[in-house]
Amino acid sequence: MKILLPLLALSFIAPALLPAAAQELSGPCPVGKMVSDRQGKTGKVVDTDAVGCHVQLPNGEKTYYLSWMLHLAGTPVQTAAETAAIPRKKYSCYGSGHYLFMDITIKDAGNYTDVEGKPGKYRYDPKTQAITFLSGSFQGSYGKYL
């Protein structure tokens, strides 16, 4: 699994977990295959490189994705059990593909600490995988557990 937390245009992911699930793509994208992103957009892979690919959507638009952001169309990204709770561990912050030296540690179901060890509370909805930060350094920010 990955945790993706958009925080004022920042994203947090767990790089040690890439690729996250067997259903997600790893390595070059399969040219000619139908793939879907996490928002449900589906299209055909038209070309690939070492880290991602261009996908042509039904409306003709071409979009570039990193391979881990996609899965083969018609296959689940995760099971309900995999998204029931965010695993307790340290997650690193990335924005636009660059490490931002901001980490977050999930302590348990509802508590986290920032890079300086300052505590905060969060709420997680496993159905939508939405994370709402209720207090602490990230109060007022939202994210999504991927």
C-alpha positions, 0 to 999 in steps of 0.5 A, spaced: 500 500 500 501 507 499 499 513 502 498 519 498 496 525 502 495 531 498 497 537 503 497 544 500 500 541 494 504 536 497 504 528 497 506 523 502 507 516 500 511 510 503 517 509 498 519 502 501 512 500 499 512 501 492 509 498 488 504 497 493 500 491 491 500 485 486 495 488 482 498 495 480 503 495 475 511 495 476 516 496 471 514 498 464 507 499 462 504 494 457 503 497 451 496 496 447 493 493 454 487 497 457 489 500 464 485 504 469 487 509 474 485 510 482 480 515 480 477 510 475 479 513 468 480 507 463 484 507 457 489 504 452 497 504 453 500 507 447 507 508 449 512 506 455 518 508 458 522 506 464 518 509 469 511 510 466 507 511 460 502 515 456 495 512 456 489 514 451 483 515 454 476 514 450 475 522 449 482 521 445 486 525 450 493 522 452 495 522 459 502 520 462 502 516 468 507 513 473 506 505 472 505 504 480 499 509 479 495 504 474 492 497 474 490 493 469 483 495 467 477 490 471 482 488 476 481 491 483 487 495 486 486 493 493 482 488 497 477 491 503 482 488 508 488 492 505 484 498 506 481 497 513 486 501 517 493 505 515 499 501 517 503 503 523 509 506 520 513 512 518 511 515 511 516 519 507 513 526 504 514 527 496 511 533 492 512 533 484 516 526 485 521 530 490 523 528 497 521 534 501 524 532 508 517 531 511 515 525 514 509 523 518 508 517 523 502 513 523 502 511 531 495 508 531 488 508 528 487 516 529 494 518 532 500 521 528 506 524 529 510 529 524 517 529 523 519 533 529 515 528 533 509 533 535 502 529 535 496 530 532 489 526 530 486 524 524 480 520 522 480 515 516 474 512 512 476 506 509 470 506 504 473 512 501 480 511 504 480 519 505 484 522 511 482 528 515 487 531 519 483 533 526 489 536 530 497 537 530 501 540 524 497 537 518 490 540 521 485 542 516 489 538 511 486 532 507 489 526 504 487 519 501 491 512 503 493 509 497 
